[in-house]
Amino acid sequence: MIDAVVPYLVPVAVAAVAVVLLLGLLNMMRGGSANTSQNLMRLRVLLQFIAIIIIMGVVWWRSS
């Protein structure tokens, strides 16, 4: 079961970071709310942390 899920974890995590980053940048470029941009950038940092944890877990899991 886990073998079927692992190949999709990293791309999904990276895509989530990219989507939130683009949403934040678009909001800033069109002059949207600074509060919304700040919240999106905070969410991006959280998602980057989760993505790093997932990537390191996959590397560790595949090396063992």
C-alpha angles and dihedrals in degrees: 000000000000090000089062094051103042098073090058099046099076097045092047092050093048092046091051090054091048094049094050091045092052092047090052093048093047091050091052094045094052092047098251127162115311089215091058091049091050092050092048092050090050089051089050092055090050092049091048089054091050091047091052091049090050093047093048090047092052092048091049093045094050094047094056 
